[in-house]
Amino acid sequence: MEAKAKCPSLVELMMPEHENPSGNIFGGVLLAKIDIAGAVAARQAHPGRVVTVAMDSVIFKKPVLRGDLLICWADIVKIGKTSITTKIRVEVNRGGEIIPVTEAEATYVAVDAKGVKIPVGTRDDGTVVKPKLSDYCIACEGEAAGKSEDKPKSKKCKCSKKQKKNKKGNKKHKCGCSEKAKNNK
Ligand SMILES: CC(C)(COP(=O)(O)OP(=O)(O)OC[C@H]1O[C@@H](n2cnc3c(N)ncnc32)[C@H](O)[C@@H]1OP(=O)(O)O)[C@@H](O)C(=O)NCCC(=O)NCCS
């Protein structure tokens, strides 16, 4: 299973406080960002609390620098009984150039309020939700660009006032709005 994220799970400007003594962004900071990005993706499969059980195969390919815009893309790659495995790809926007810098896999376990593992997708009330995978964004709630939800809806006046003809003989909605009248024929 590999869905492709529609939107980044995390975007953050790297600040001086993120730097290590040699001037690169500290690896621990990047791990924290990766962890958050994966947890955000895990939300697509589980509506409640998750804890990180493992972070695997972290590869720091290129350094991240102060002023870089860090962009984390996270996808769910596997859903188990209680666990969700995610793949996180990190890139930076440095002066307009996009540079891939890091990759990692992180696994999360769905837990209840006491921290005890529960089946993925289980809500507090015991109901189960289906995972939302491909082309889904937790922030825009699945309204992918270009989908019908984003297209301008045809305007129709909802008022039920009668229409009258103007001087030119065109029908005009009585309420004065310029929207297409509901009862236009
Ligand atoms: C995560 C935790 C709840 C798991 O509890 P547990 O009873 O030991 O659970 P299990 O060993 O049965 O593993 C649970 C799931 O995680 C998976 N898992 C466990 N260890 C794993 C590892 N090293 N890598 C990948 N997946 C792992 C298991 O395969 C299982 O998945 P499945 O149910 O989908 O088949 C428990 O270990 C815990 O609380 N750990 C601390 C979490 C934490 O503090 N994280 C840091 C801050 S968020």
The ligand as an SDF file (V2000), in Angstrom:
LIG
                    3D

 48 50  0  0  0  0  0  0  0  0999 V2000
    3.7080    1.0410   21.5390 C   0  0  0  0  0  0  0  0  0  0  0  0
    3.2030    0.1440   22.6530 C   0  0  0  0  0  0  0  0  0  0  0  0
    1.8250    0.6250   23.1420 C   0  0  0  0  0  0  0  0  0  0  0  0
    3.0740   -1.2590   22.0810 C   0  0  0  0  0  0  0  0  0  0  0  0
    2.5800   -2.1020   23.0720 O   0  0  0  0  0  0  0  0  0  0  0  0
    2.8230   -3.6940   23.0530 P   0  0  0  0  0  0  0  0  0  0  0  0
    1.7800   -4.3280   23.8750 O   0  0  0  0  0  0  0  0  0  0  0  0
    4.2310   -3.9180   23.3830 O   0  0  0  0  0  0  0  0  0  0  0  0
    2.5330   -4.0260   21.5310 O   0  0  0  0  0  0  0  0  0  0  0  0
    3.0980   -5.1060   20.5260 P   0  0  0  0  0  0  0  0  0  0  0  0
    4.4760   -5.5520   20.7820 O   0  0  0  0  0  0  0  0  0  0  0  0
    2.0540   -6.1670   20.4270 O   0  0  0  0  0  0  0  0  0  0  0  0
    3.0980   -4.2420   19.1670 O   0  0  0  0  0  0  0  0  0  0  0  0
    1.9600   -3.5310   18.7500 C   0  0  0  0  0  0  0  0  0  0  0  0
    2.0810   -3.2840   17.2780 C   0  0  0  0  0  0  0  0  0  0  0  0
    3.2950   -2.5710   17.0270 O   0  0  0  0  0  0  0  0  0  0  0  0
    4.1050   -3.3010   16.1070 C   0  0  0  0  0  0  0  0  0  0  0  0
    5.5020   -3.1550   16.4820 N   0  0  0  0  0  0  0  0  0  0  0  0
    6.0430   -3.4410   17.6780 C   0  0  0  0  0  0  0  0  0  0  0  0
    7.3620   -3.2010   17.6450 N   0  0  0  0  0  0  0  0  0  0  0  0
    7.6390   -2.7500   16.4080 C   0  0  0  0  0  0  0  0  0  0  0  0
    8.8440   -2.3560   15.7520 C   0  0  0  0  0  0  0  0  0  0  0  0
   10.0200   -2.3610   16.3600 N   0  0  0  0  0  0  0  0  0  0  0  0
    8.7510   -1.9520   14.4610 N   0  0  0  0  0  0  0  0  0  0  0  0
    7.5830   -1.9430   13.8130 C   0  0  0  0  0  0  0  0  0  0  0  0
    6.4010   -2.3180   14.3720 N   0  0  0  0  0  0  0  0  0  0  0  0
    6.4380   -2.7230   15.6610 C   0  0  0  0  0  0  0  0  0  0  0  0
    3.6480   -4.7290   16.2250 C   0  0  0  0  0  0  0  0  0  0  0  0
    3.9540   -5.4610   15.0320 O   0  0  0  0  0  0  0  0  0  0  0  0
    2.1750   -4.5590   16.4330 C   0  0  0  0  0  0  0  0  0  0  0  0
    1.5460   -4.2560   15.2070 O   0  0  0  0  0  0  0  0  0  0  0  0
    0.1310   -4.9280   14.7300 P   0  0  0  0  0  0  0  0  0  0  0  0
   -0.7980   -4.9570   15.8980 O   0  0  0  0  0  0  0  0  0  0  0  0
   -0.3570   -4.0090   13.6550 O   0  0  0  0  0  0  0  0  0  0  0  0
    0.4640   -6.2930   14.2360 O   0  0  0  0  0  0  0  0  0  0  0  0
    4.2050    0.1090   23.8650 C   0  0  0  0  0  0  0  0  0  0  0  0
    5.3490   -0.5650   23.4540 O   0  0  0  0  0  0  0  0  0  0  0  0
    4.5560    1.5140   24.3140 C   0  0  0  0  0  0  0  0  0  0  0  0
    3.7940    2.1640   25.0340 O   0  0  0  0  0  0  0  0  0  0  0  0
    5.7650    2.0010   23.9150 N   0  0  0  0  0  0  0  0  0  0  0  0
    6.1780    3.3840   24.2410 C   0  0  0  0  0  0  0  0  0  0  0  0
    5.6830    4.3730   23.1830 C   0  0  0  0  0  0  0  0  0  0  0  0
    6.3170    5.7190   23.3720 C   0  0  0  0  0  0  0  0  0  0  0  0
    6.4370    6.2010   24.4690 O   0  0  0  0  0  0  0  0  0  0  0  0
    6.7300    6.3470   22.2490 N   0  0  0  0  0  0  0  0  0  0  0  0
    7.4460    7.5820   22.2630 C   0  0  0  0  0  0  0  0  0  0  0  0
    6.6060    8.7940   22.4320 C   0  0  0  0  0  0  0  0  0  0  0  0
    5.1640    8.8710   21.4230 S   0  0  0  0  0  0  0  0  0  0  0  0
  1  2  1  0
  2  3  1  0
  2  4  1  0
  2 36  1  0
  4  5  1  0
  5  6  1  0
  6  7  2  0
  6  8  1  0
  6  9  1  0
  9 10  1  0
 10 11  2  0
 10 12  1  0
 10 13  1  0
 13 14  1  0
 14 15  1  0
 15 16  1  0
 15 30  1  0
 16 17  1  0
 17 18  1  0
 17 28  1  0
 18 19  1  0
 18 27  1  0
 19 20  2  0
 20 21  1  0
 21 22  1  0
 21 27  2  0
 22 23  1  0
 22 24  2  0
 24 25  1  0
 25 26  2  0
 26 27  1  0
 28 29  1  0
 28 30  1  0
 30 31  1  0
 31 32  1  0
 32 33  2  0
 32 34  1  0
 32 35  1  0
 36 37  1  0
 36 38  1  0
 38 39  2  0
 38 40  1  0
 40 41  1  0
 41 42  1  0
 42 43  1  0
 43 44  2  0
 43 45  1  0
 45 46  1  0
 46 47  1  0
 47 48  1  0
M  END
$$$$
